[in-house]
């Protein structure tokens, strides 16, 4: 691939580039493909999955009927189902996942005060998936359990905060983000041409959202400082004081920088909302929150203005399940802003929602979000599938009640070991940072070039090539897939390496192959400078 052809890829999303890199890297049978591109973890939480499948056996037993029709069951009976589950668990004590499933049922009854038959019935019909989601926003017991999980891991163990939040179960975190942006536009809270602040660097597709024809927003970047552990300087945060900025969209902890926003910065944002920009809507994607001990989400400090999106995909190893939630405080600024819209806008919204609500003017934003997810007219089919909600419930309970310290510490230890061997191989220093998730690494190739060779060589690289040429060479010659950091709004000569995908020893190999590719470039430099 020549340089001109390579330049055409610079306009693509890094994930689209990754598909091409994977195709190139996979064409060489004498190499093992090392794909550190996407952030799909190579671990899974087994216990809540085993519980789900064991629950499925009980659910099928409940649905079976003594009738002439083969392969047929009927909807389970609710009355007495908790007692029948207890008998099932006594008769099958050695089924895998049974202990955790029993503990989950007991936790709902004893700790959260669930009515036994209602609780077990919800789990059973959820596992079977034979009904539409009702309520469509989220199942009632699922909501309370996920609220407890969010309080534990996003709000530094303050469950009371999250039990004052309404939740909407969505098809992963990215699905939730799109629903939020659509509803903010539909409800006249963000309009074409408005300013929206985006924390940068950020997950690359999020950079494109403001520019889409559906939104056509003006983007204001809030740029993290690479020299201060990727934290946002006060001068950048203070941009949010501008009342013309309607929303602040941020991934926290970040992707690709893998850092949580410091508590003092969160407090500064809270002060700006209180004193300077009271209508600022904060949209925070907190998918990596559970990797940081004592994490404080913006939702826990600025509940009135924050829409929080969380996905279970990363820590539970369940990207294929597509499990996410949108959280919004029951008492929030957004509902108040809708009620203060001009009459002309309010009348349009009444017409929009009047077919699904007897009092559309006072319909809460979280309920508008659910309706808008199915273009209002198809709201009766809205909602995350019941089996997905049931697995989400068990994932939440696994983190709340299970003796899972070995699992949590195991995932953190794996990431910590991988980033250390990568940095050691590349000859880079790595200091402890309590805000770091270690889920991704951003490596500045020019920094390595200067330290290992010379500033003159680094300058030559900038003149002759770019970081995209480096990642294509890695894929072509070494079967290693990395993503260009520029696609995430990081520096143009950086690469993003996912530390979740591969085993420990693979990251040493990736580091070695990166240095070998750099050495090849240096040899070209020596030849060119001798001419």
N, C-alpha and C positions, 0 to 999 in steps of 0.2 A: 504494500500500500504506500503510494507516494505521499509527499507532504501536502500537496494540494487536495488530494482526496481525504486526507486526515483532517484538514481544516473544516471540512463539511460536517464533521461530527461535533465540532465545538458548540454548535447551536442546539444540540440534543440534550435532553435530560440525561444525567449520569446513569440512570437505570436503563435507558434505551441503549446507551453506549455499552453498558455491561453485557447486554444480550449479544452484541457483536463480539465483544472481548471473549465471552464464554465460547462462542462458536469457533473463534480463532484458536483459543487455548485448548479446546477439546479435539482439535484435528491432529494432535501429535500423540501417537500411541506410546512413544518412548518416554513420555512425561506423565506424572500424576497431576491431574487438574487440582489446583489449590485456589478455590474461589472464596476470597475474602471481600466480596463485593456487597451483596445484600446482608441485612442484619438478622437473618433467620438463625436462631440459636440451635446448637447441636445437642442440647439437653431437653428433657421433658420431665414434667411432674407426673410420676406414675401412679401414686396412691389415689388422687382424685379421679383419675381415669379408670382405675380398677373399680372404684366405688360406683362410678357411672354404669359400668357394664354389669356389675352385680345388681345394682338397682334395676337395670333393664330386665334381668331374669325374673325378679320379683314382679315387675310391672307386667310382663307377659303372662305370668301365672295368674295375676289379677284379671287380665283381659280374656283369658281362655274361657270357653264355655263348653258345657256338656251337651253338644248338639250334633246334628248330622252333617254339618258343613265342615269339611276339612280345611285346614289353614285359616280358620276364622276365629276371631275373638270379638268381644264387645267392650264398650267403654266401661272401665272399672267402677265399682260402687264405692262411694265415699264413706258411708257409715261403717265403722268398725275397721277401717283400713289400717289404722295405727296399731291396733291389737294384732291384726294379721301379719303386719310387718314384724312385730316383736316375735311372733311364733316362727316366722320364716328365718329370722336371724338366729334363734335358738336351735332350730333344726339344721342350720347350715353354718356353723361357727367357723369352719375352715375355708369358706369362700374368700378368694382374694379381694381385699378392699372392704370386707364385711365390718371389721372393727371400726374403721374410719366412718363408714356409712352409719353404723349404730351411733357413734359419737356425734355425728352431724345431726341426726334426728333428735338425739337427746339435748344437744346444745340449743336447737330451735325451741324445744319445749321448755327446758329448765332455765335457760339464760335469757331468752327473748320472749318467753310467754306465749308461744304459738299454741293454738288449739291443735291437739295431736292429729285428729283426722284431717283437718284442713291442710296441715303442713305436709303430711305424708302423701295425701291426695295430690297436692301441687307437684311434688317430686315425681310421682308416678305418671300423671298425665303429661308432665313436662318431658319425661324420658320417652314416652310413647309418641308424643307429637301428633296426637289424633284430633286436636282441637286447634282453632285459631288462637293466637295470643290474646288473652283477656285478663286484665286490661291490656290494651295494645302497647302502652308506654313501657311497662315492665310488670312482671308478676309480683304480687304484694309481698310474699315472703322473701323472694329473691331480692327485692329492693332493700328490705331491712338488713339482710345479710351483707349485700354489697356496700351499703352505707357503713356498716361496721368495719368492713375491710378498708374502705377509703379513709375512715377515721384513724385506723391503726397505722396505715402505711403512707398516706398522703398528708395527714394532718397531725403527725407526731403523737399518735395514740389518743387523740381527742375525738372520741366517737360522738360526743354530743353535737359537735359542729356538723358532721355529715348526716346525722339523723334529722337535721333541719334542711337537708337538700332533697329535691326531687330528682329522680334519675330516669333516663331514657336509654334502654338497652339497644345498641346499634351493631351493625355489621363491621366490627373493628373500629379502631380509633379514627382512621381516615374517613370512613363512612360518616362518623359523627361530626367531623370537621366540616365536611361538605354540607351536611344537613344544617349546621349552625350558620354557615355563610349564606345559604339559600334563604333561611328564615329571617335572618337579619335584613336581607335585601327585601324580601316580600313584605316585611312589617315596617318598612320605611325608616329603619334605624341606621342603615347604611345605604347611601344612594350613589349612583354613578358619578364618578369624579371626586368622591370623598377621599380624604387622607386616611390611610391605615398604617400604623407602625408595625414593623416586623423585626423581631429579634434575630440578629444575624451573627454567625452562620446559622443555617437552619436546614432541615430536611428538604431536599431540593424541590419536590413537587409543590410544596407550600409557597415557594418563591413565585410560582407561576399563577397561583390563584388570583391575586389582585389584577393581573393583566388580562384575564379571560374576558371575553365579550359579555359574559353573564354579569360581570362585576365592574370592570373598567375603573378600578380604583387607583389612586395615586399612592405609591409606596414610599414610606419614610423608614429608612433603616436605622435600627438601634444596634450599633456594632460592638461586639465583645472585643476585649483587648487580649490578643494572643500572649502578650508579655505579662499579663496579670491573671494567669490561669483561666483565660477565656471568660473573665467576669466583665460585666457591663460598667463602664466608668460613669460616674455621677453626671458628667456632661452629656452622655448619651441618654441616660434615663430622663434627664431634665427636658429632653425634647417632648416628652409626654405632657408637659405643662400646657402645650399649645392646644387650646380648646377645639381647633379645627381638626385635630386628630380624633377620629371617632372610635377607633379600636386599637388595641395592642395585641398582636398575635405572637405567641412565643412557645417554643418547645423547652420544657424545664423538667428534669435535666436535659441538656441540649443534645441534638444530633446535627452535626457530627462531633461537636466539641466535648461531649460527655461530661459536662459540669452542671451542677445545680446552682441556681442563683443564690448568692449569699443572703443570709437572713437580713443583714443591714440594707441590702439593695431592695429586698421585698418590702421592708418597712418604708423605704424612700418612695417606692411606687405607691404604697398605701397613703402616704402623706400627700402625694401629688393628687391622688383621687379625691382625698378629703378636702384639700385646700385650693386646688388649681383647676382640675378637670373632672368635676363630679359625675359627668355623663360618659366618661371613658369606659368602654366595654373591653374587658380583658378576656381573651380566649387563650387558654393554656392547655397544651398537650403534655400530659404528665406520664407518658407510657414507661419511662425509665425510673420513676420515683422510688420504687421498692428496692432499687439497688443502692440507695443512699440512706444510711441510718439517720433517724431523726429528721427526715425530710419535712420541710414546710412548704406545701403548695400555696400558690397565690390564693386559692380558694379558701384556705384556712385563715388568711390574714385580711383579705379583701372580699368577703363573701357576697356583699351586695352587688358587686360589679363584675364578678368573675363567672365565666362559663368554663368548666373544667371538662376535658375529655381524657378518659383513661382507657387503655387497652391491656388485656391480660396476655397479649401475644408473646412478649419478650421473656418475662420471668417464668412463666408457666410453660414456655416452649410450645405454644399453640397458635402460631400464625395462621395455620389452615383452618382453625375453628372460627376465626373472625368474630372475636368477642370484645366488645367495647361498651362504654357507657358515657353519656353526657350528663353532667351534674350541674344543677342550678339551684341556688338557695331559694327557699320558699318565699322569703321576704327579700326581693331583689330590685335593683334600680331599673332593670330592663322593663319589667312590667309597668313601673311608674312612667317610664319614658313613652311607652305605647299609649298609656292613658292620657298623656299630655300632647299627643300628636294633634295637628290641626284637624278640624272637623271633616275637611274634605278627604284626608287620608284615613281617618277613622271610619268614615262611611264606606270607603272602598274595602277596608278590611272586614267590616261587618258583612258586606256582600260576599267576600271571599269565604268566610267561615260559617255563614248562616245555615248552610245545609247540614252541618254536623254538630251545631251547638245552639241551644235555645237562648243563650245569652252571649253571643259572639263578641260583643264589645268588651266583656270582662274575662274573656278567655285568656288563661295564663300563657306566657311565651313557651314554656316547656310543652304544653299541649298543642300549641300552634306548630311547634317543631315536629311533633309526631304526625300531625295532619299534613304538613308540607312535605314530609318524607315520602308521601304517596300522592302528591299533587292534590291534596284535600279530598277530591272526589272519591279516591280509593282508600280513604283512611280506614275503612273496615278491614282492609288487608294489611294494615301497618303492623309493625312490631317484629322484633327478633324472634326467630323460630324457638319453640319451646325446648327442644333438645339442647340448643345452644344456651338458652337461659339456665337450664338445669346444670349443664357442665360448668357454666360461670359460677353458679351457686356453690358447687362443690370445690371449685378452685379457690373461691373466697374463703370458704370454711377451712380448707387445707391450710391457708396462711393464718387463720385466726386461732384454730383450736388444736391443730396437730402439733406434735413435738417435732417440728420441721426445721429446727435450727441447723441440722446437718445439711438439709437441702439448700436453705438460704445461704449458709456460709460456703457450701460447696460451689454454688454458682459464682459467688463473689471471689472465692479462692481461685477458681478456674480463670476468670477474667484477669485477676491480678497477676497470676502466673504467666499468662499469655502476653500481657503487655510488657512485663518485665523482661521476658526472654527476647521479645521483638526489639525493645529499646537497647538491651545489652548487645545484641547482634549488630545493630546499626551504630553502636558507639554513642548513643544519646543518653543524657542524664534523665532520671525520672524521680521526682520528689513526691512524697506522700501528699495527697490532697483529699481532705475529708468530703469535698463536694463532688469528687470524681466517681463516675460509674464504671470507668474502664471498659465500656462496651465498644467504643471505637477509639482509634488513634488517628490523629491528623499529623502526617509527617511532611515536613518542609524539605523537599529534595535539594533546594539550593543551600540550605543550612548544612546538610551533609556534604554537599559538593565543596563548600568553602572550608569546612573543618577537615575533611579528608584530603583535599587536593589544594585548591587555591581559589581566591576571589576571582582571578582572571578566568579560571575554568568555568566558574559559576556564571560569569558574565557572558562567556562564549555560548553556554547552554541557552541562556535567555535569547541571545541573538539568533541562534541557529534552529532551535527546537522549541517545544513547549511540553508541559506535563502530560498532555494527552499522548504525545509521541512516546513518552516514557512508559505509560501504562499499556500502550499497544505493543511496544517492544517486549515488555514483560510477558504479555499474553502470547505473543508470537514465538518467542524464543524459549520461554521458561514455563509456560502454561500456568502463570499466576495472574489472577484477576483482582485488580484493585480499582477503585473509582477515583476520578479526578476531583480534587477538593474544590476546584472553581465552581463546579456544578452545585455546591452547597453554599456558595458565597464565601468560601474560605480563600486563602491566597492562591494565586493562579498557578504556582509551582508546588502545590501540596497534593497529597493523595490521602483518601480516607480508607482505612483498613478496619474491617469489622473483626472484632476479637471474639465474637460469639460463635462463628461458623465452624471452626476447625480445632483439632486437638493441639495440645501444648507444643509438641515438637514441630508442627507445621509452621508455626510463627518464626522459629529459628530458620527454617528453610526459606521462608518468604524473605526474611531479612538478608540472608546470604545471596539470594537471587536478585534482590534489589541492588545490593552492592556490586554484584557481578555485572549487572546491566549498566550501572553507573561507571564501572571500570571500562566497559566497552566504549562508552561515550568519551571517557577520558583519553583512551587510545586514539580515537578519532580526532580529538582535540590536539593531541601531540603531533599527529601526522599533518593536520591542517596548519599548525603554527610553524612547522619546519619548512613549509614550502616557500 
